Amino acid sequence: MAPQDDKAKARSVIKVLEKIINGIDVPLNTKIEACQHAIEVLCHPDTPPPESN
């Protein structure tokens, strides 16, 4: 998976989370897809570890 794919998936996850936080109804299948994307991005083996501050 290319890094830009990870970024696109991460953006889609954030959009879904923002809708949920703002009380906008999100279909269950959209929530499930966002969870799958989040898992793929977080568990992607080629992703360098985040820098600690």
C-alpha positions as CSV (number, residue, x, y, z in Angstrom):
1,M,0.0,0.0,0.0
2,A,1.4,3.4,-1.0
3,P,1.8,6.1,1.7
4,Q,-0.8,8.4,-0.2
5,D,-3.3,5.5,0.2
6,D,-2.7,5.6,4.0
7,K,-3.1,9.4,4.0
8,A,-6.4,9.1,2.1
9,K,-7.7,6.4,4.4
10,A,-6.7,8.4,7.4
11,R,-8.5,11.5,6.1
12,S,-11.7,9.4,5.5
13,V,-11.5,8.1,9.1
14,I,-11.1,11.7,10.4
15,K,-14.2,12.8,8.4
16,V,-16.3,10.0,9.8
17,L,-15.1,10.7,13.3
18,E,-15.9,14.4,12.9
19,K,-19.4,13.6,11.8
20,I,-20.0,11.3,14.8
21,I,-18.6,13.9,17.2
22,N,-20.9,16.6,15.7
23,G,-23.9,14.3,16.1
24,I,-24.4,13.7,12.4
25,D,-26.0,10.3,11.7
26,V,-23.4,8.0,10.1
27,P,-24.6,4.6,8.6
28,L,-23.2,1.5,10.3
29,N,-21.4,0.3,7.2
30,T,-19.6,3.7,7.0
31,K,-18.5,3.3,10.6
32,I,-17.3,-0.2,10.0
33,E,-15.3,0.9,6.8
34,A,-13.7,3.7,8.8
35,C,-12.6,1.3,11.5
36,Q,-11.1,-1.0,8.9
37,H,-9.3,1.9,7.3
38,A,-8.0,3.0,10.7
39,I,-6.7,-0.5,11.5
40,E,-5.0,-0.7,8.1
41,V,-3.3,2.7,8.6
42,L,-2.3,2.0,12.2
43,C,-1.0,-1.5,11.5
44,H,0.7,-0.8,8.2
45,P,4.2,-2.3,8.5
46,D,6.0,0.3,6.3
47,T,4.7,3.2,8.3
48,P,7.5,4.8,10.3
49,P,6.8,5.2,14.1
50,P,5.5,8.6,15.0
51,E,8.1,11.0,16.4
52,S,7.7,11.6,20.1
53,N,7.9,15.2,21.4
